[in-house]
């Protein structure tokens, strides 16, 4: 539903945000729109679990 040019620009902006941290990760929820927690809940849950695991290991 998004024009290709707009999609490419959006990805470019997302990667720019990604580069602002040395400890970041870009996760593409390909089957989701604005609410991946509804359309791909496992992806979101796994991402949160991974964050918690990484933070726990930093202590």
C-alpha positions as CSV (number, residue, x, y, z in Angstrom):
1,X,0.0,0.0,0.0
2,X,3.0,2.3,0.2
3,X,4.7,3.6,-3.0
4,X,8.1,2.2,-3.6
5,X,9.9,5.5,-3.3
6,X,8.2,6.2,0.0
7,X,9.1,2.7,1.3
8,X,12.7,3.2,0.3
9,X,12.9,6.6,2.1
10,X,11.3,5.1,5.2
11,X,13.9,2.3,5.3
12,X,16.6,4.9,4.8
13,X,15.3,6.9,7.8
14,X,15.0,3.7,9.9
15,X,18.7,2.8,9.1
16,X,19.7,6.3,10.0
17,X,18.1,5.9,13.4
18,X,19.8,2.5,13.8
19,X,23.2,4.1,13.3
20,X,22.7,6.4,16.2
21,X,23.4,3.6,18.7
22,X,26.3,1.1,18.8
23,X,23.9,-1.4,20.3
24,X,20.9,-1.4,18.1
25,X,19.0,-3.9,15.9
26,X,16.6,-3.4,13.0
27,X,13.8,-5.9,13.1
28,X,11.6,-6.0,10.0
29,X,8.0,-7.0,10.8
30,X,7.2,-7.9,7.1
31,X,3.6,-9.0,7.8
32,X,2.6,-6.0,9.9
33,X,1.3,-2.5,9.6
34,X,1.3,0.0,12.4
35,X,0.5,-2.7,15.1
36,X,3.0,-5.6,14.9
37,X,2.0,-6.6,18.4
38,X,-1.4,-7.7,16.9
39,X,-0.3,-9.1,13.6
40,X,3.1,-10.6,14.6
41,X,3.0,-11.0,18.4
42,X,5.7,-13.6,18.5
43,X,8.1,-11.3,16.7
44,X,7.5,-8.6,19.3
45,X,7.6,-10.9,22.2
46,X,10.9,-12.4,21.0
47,X,12.4,-8.9,20.5
48,X,11.4,-7.9,24.0
49,X,12.8,-11.1,25.5
50,X,16.1,-10.6,23.6
51,X,16.4,-7.0,25.0
52,X,15.8,-8.3,28.5
53,X,18.4,-11.0,28.0
54,X,21.0,-8.6,26.7
55,X,20.4,-6.1,29.5
56,X,20.6,-8.8,32.1
57,X,24.0,-9.9,30.7
58,X,25.3,-6.3,31.0
59,X,25.0,-6.4,34.8
